[in-house]
């Protein structure tokens, strides 16, 4: 999958053997175009660039079916073999380990403290320049999040 963003293209590859439910879900959301007009709401330099949840993060409205698909809660698929290193794709979630829906992070550095806590479902295969450009955007802190001061939008997705 390629995310065309306002900071450049990022190519994503999935780990269906590590996180089959999560990989299939994110791929389905991409095929349906549900990440188009969404954004990276969090860019914490050297840590993560996090895509907002599709419900609430998109500028394009969704119909009831799209909202239902995007809101589906996923089981925590935690691997002890795959680690949170630069370029890893890792699901966002709330305190409940089975609460991930569509928000995910691209690791901008190694984060071993996340291992076994968040589902890893893939990694980037291209797009380091886009990630570097994201990290140059001025940020502001809101609670626990470091957020870019400009909207880093996903303009298109290609499967």
C-alpha positions in Angstrom: 0.0 0.0 0.0 1.2 3.5 -0.7 0.1 6.5 1.3 0.5 9.7 -0.8 0.9 12.4 1.9 1.5 16.2 1.9 5.1 15.3 2.9 5.7 12.6 0.3 4.9 8.9 -0.4 5.1 6.1 2.2 5.0 2.5 1.1 3.6 0.0 3.7 4.0 -3.7 3.7 2.0 -6.0 6.0 2.8 -9.0 8.2 -0.2 -11.3 7.7 1.6 -14.2 9.4 2.2 -12.0 12.6 -1.1 -10.1 12.8 -3.6 -11.7 10.3 -6.7 -9.9 11.6 -5.1 -6.5 11.9 -3.3 -6.8 8.5 -6.5 -7.8 6.7 -8.5 -5.0 8.4 -6.0 -2.2 7.6 -5.7 -3.5 4.0 -9.5 -3.5 3.7 -9.7 0.1 5.0 -7.1 1.1 2.4 -8.9 -0.7 -0.4 -12.1 1.2 0.5 -10.2 4.5 0.5 -11.0 5.2 4.1 -7.6 6.8 4.9 -8.0 9.4 2.1 -8.3 12.8 3.6 -7.2 11.5 7.0 -4.0 12.8 8.7 -1.1 12.2 11.0 -2.3 13.8 14.2 0.8 13.0 16.1 4.4 13.4 15.1 6.8 12.8 18.1 10.3 13.2 16.7 12.3 10.0 17.1 9.3 8.1 18.4 6.1 7.9 16.3 4.1 9.4 13.5 0.5 8.4 14.2 -2.4 8.3 11.8 -5.6 9.4 13.3 -8.6 7.1 13.6 -10.6 7.1 10.3 -13.8 8.0 12.3 -13.1 11.6 13.2 -9.8 12.0 11.3 -11.1 12.2 7.8 -12.3 15.3 6.1 -14.5 13.3 3.7 -17.8 12.2 5.4 -18.5 8.5 5.7 -21.8 6.6 5.3 -23.1 4.3 8.1 -21.5 1.2 6.6 -18.1 2.8 6.2 -18.3 4.1 9.8 -19.2 0.5 11.0 -16.2 -1.0 9.2 -13.8 1.6 10.4 -15.0 1.3 14.0 -14.5 -2.5 14.2 -12.5 -3.3 17.3 -9.6 -5.7 16.7 -8.2 -8.4 19.0 -4.7 -7.6 20.3 -2.3 -9.5 18.2 0.9 -9.2 20.2 4.1 -10.9 18.9 7.1 -11.6 21.0 9.2 -12.1 17.9 8.7 -8.8 16.1 10.0 -5.7 17.8 9.1 -2.0 17.7 12.0 -0.6 15.6 12.3 2.2 13.1 9.7 1.8 10.3 7.4 -0.6 12.2 3.6 -0.3 11.8 2.0 -0.5 15.2 -1.7 -0.2 16.1 -3.0 2.5 18.3 -5.4 1.6 21.0 -6.9 2.6 24.4 -6.2 0.9 27.7 -8.2 -2.2 26.6 -5.7 -4.4 24.5 -8.6 -5.3 22.2 -9.7 -1.7 21.4 -7.6 -0.9 18.3 -9.7 0.3 15.3 -7.9 2.2 12.5 -5.3 4.5 14.1 -1.8 3.3 13.8 1.8 4.5 14.2 4.9 4.4 12.1 7.9 4.1 14.4 10.4 6.9 14.0 12.9 5.1 16.2 13.3 2.0 18.3 10.7 1.7 21.2 11.3 -1.6 23.0 8.9 -0.5 25.8 6.0 -1.0 23.3 7.0 -4.6 22.5 4.2 -7.0 23.5 1.8 -4.2 24.3 0.8 -3.0 20.8 0.0 -5.1 17.7 2.7 -4.9 15.0 1.2 -5.5 11.6 3.9 -4.4 9.1 6.6 -1.9 8.3 7.5 0.7 5.7 9.4 -0.3 2.7 9.9 3.2 1.3 9.2 6.7 2.5 12.0 7.6 4.9 12.2 11.0 3.3 8.5 11.7 4.0 9.0 10.6 7.6 12.0 13.0 7.9 9.9 15.8 6.4 7.2 15.1 8.9 9.7 15.4 11.8 10.7 18.9 10.6 7.2 20.3 11.0 6.9 22.5 14.2 4.9 20.8 16.9 2.9 21.6 20.0 2.2 19.4 23.1 -1.4 18.6 23.9 -1.6 16.4 27.0 0.5 13.3 26.3 0.6 14.0 22.5 3.1 15.9 20.4 1.1 17.2 17.5 2.2 18.9 14.2 1.2 22.5 13.9 0.2 21.9 10.3 -2.1 19.2 9.0 -0.1 16.3 7.4 -2.8 14.8 5.2 -3.1 11.5 3.4 -4.1 12.7 -0.1 -4.5 9.2 -1.7 -3.9 5.5 -1.0 -2.9 2.9 -3.6 -3.1 -0.8 -3.1 
